[in-house]
Amino acid sequence: MLSCLFVATSAFAPAPSVPALPRSLRAAASPVMADRKVYGFDDTTVFEAREVSVKRKPVYLLKAIEGTGVATFTAEAGVLSGLENAGAFSTLENLGAFSLIESTLPLIENLKLLSLFESLLDVEAGFIFTAASFLLASFPVLVVLQICSFFPIPSGPAVGLEVLFAGGTLTLGVVLFATAFAVSKLQLATDEIEA
């Protein structure tokens, strides 16, 4: 009976060359960023719903920062003038924070961290959160596997390697999590601007 119903309804199905996306959505989709799934309805048939991939708009970093309103909020709240009145900048100058920042600028340029961050804007933030979560969970998982005797508990110089592994994965995981958070906020701001 189900096969008869399928044959009867397939006789009225549109030709496979007819796209299921309305014309308004066809022109808007550009294959630049990660996509999301939506249901599109074909306007040439009676009723046909298909899952359609809609490409995200690219994230323009400065435009997205402008869209979040961080500069306006900082100016209205008086954060910088409050820090200046509290002597935070003089404290930072005394601690050598500005000279430290100046000394790390060539390193940031040599490692191409800004271009890496800009390329991460085209990656779905959920993937970056997943990688960060994996890095954060890797050392506790290793400890659990050692407790359960699946891996040997290190002794001697191997303890230093395990401490280095724990510190490295924790540092990379926290940095990647903060990056994923920033990327997700910029992507959401871009989606809100386009909507």
Secondary structure, 3 states (H helix, E strand, C coil): CHHHHHHHHHCCCCCCCCCCCCHHHHHHCCCCCCEEEEEEECCCCCCCEEEEEEECCCCCHHHHHHHHCHHHHHHHHCHHHHHHHHCHHHHHHHHCHHHHHHHHHHHHHHHCHHHHHHHHCCCCHHHHHHHHHHHHHHHHHHHHHHHCCCCCCCCCCHHHHHHHHHHHHHHHHHHHHHHHHHHHHHHHHHHHHHC
